[in-house]
Amino acid sequence: MAFRVIIYLIGATIGITFAVVKYNLLDAFLPTELFEALDQPEAGADPLQSGELSVEVGAKRVVAAPVQDGPGQYLLDVPEGLSVEGPIAAMAGNRPVYITDVISGYTTEVAADVPAELTTIRPISGCRLTQPLEGTEVGHVTAGTTGLALPILTYNDMDLAAAVQVFVNLYRKAGEAEVRPPAELAYDVYDVAVTETRAPVYLVLESVVRNRIWNIHLAPGARIERVILLGGTQSGVANLDPVVPVEVLPAQALAACGIQPAYELNRGHRFFDVLANGPALDKAAAEVDFAAMQDAIAAYNTWFRDSFGVLADETRAGFGGTISVVGPQPGEAEPKAVHAPVQASRIRLTQDAYFEIRGQVAKREDFVARVKAIATAFAFGDLANLRQGVQF
């Protein structure tokens, strides 16, 4: 039955795309031409004399200024957003702090980490989340892609259909092809160090990554009241006491509830540069777009305050990198958060139609085997038929 569904998808679709809720509202409000202009550095400018640094942004190299001294020297203000270029973590209000000042034993080696226990959870029904109890400290973390992928995948028939199409196209051209699961199918890890010990902590963890695992690291005496997982497609939490409730509202559900996360752009973002200096800029239209962005930011702040009692932009900890901090920076005599590995941990998570841990999957039931089996079925049992023009 699964093969029939996938065959139908491949035969009926020309291209496959995934709809995601974007936290950056530029695409929704601004014309494409606004993104095509980037101001060049002034002729003769010396980055070393000005305190600026050169950093790779996508395929380009740009000059960027550190946000401040100390740990802020590793937080660069670049046209695509803030860029983390050193060993720093984000605190509330997006203040940078050295990782070693807030957590002990920290490592980003997770590629081989396999949990001891996995428990499936489901998103909530409706739009109403449980509010924090009185006296609770609300911690709010946002995170994008870290590149710290666990050996755990989750995917659906659409993913298999897309992979089969790629495999067949390559096989027709070369007579052979490899199947590699797309990187986005793996759960991407983001670390949260909790140093707040004066009151129970209500965690709001907000992701733009498709599949996310939030790994919690507690300082001695830290207590978690509840965890809210917002955004993404599938998400979960590691190293959390099993008695702590977890509520999930993924990106699709947020959109259905009319909730669109939105935040101010960094001062060095390309939008402001194009707004001021871009060629053939329609200033009146751009001002309308900017006003719409401000309205969206205000609307999200209102929803966030009504839901959790605090403003999203004031409490947000997350500007990139791999770790954020909820709570104060510990003093010299105060304990730091203690790193808790994903290896042998307990994880509670949502998952898609298929789920696998690399190296622990039954024969012919992993992603690669499924793709090859579907392609072989299309080729009437022999992949060589693909070179002879078999269509599907």
Secondary structure by P-SEA (a helix, b strand, c coil): caaaaaaaaaacccbbbbbbbccccccccccccccccccccccccccccccbbbbbcccbbbbbbbccccccccccccccccccccbbbbcccbbbbbccccccccccccccbbbcbbbbbbcccccccccccccbbbbbbbbccccccccbbbbcaaaaaaaaaaaaaaaaaccbbbbbccccccbbbbbbbbcccccccbbbbbbcccbbbbbbbbcccccccbbbbccccccccccccccbbbbbbcaaaaaaacbbbbbbcccccaaaaaaccccccaaaaaaaaaaaaaaaaaaaaaaaaaacccccccccccccccccccccccccccccbbbbbcccbbbbbcccccccccccccccccaaaaaaaaaaaaaccccccccccccc
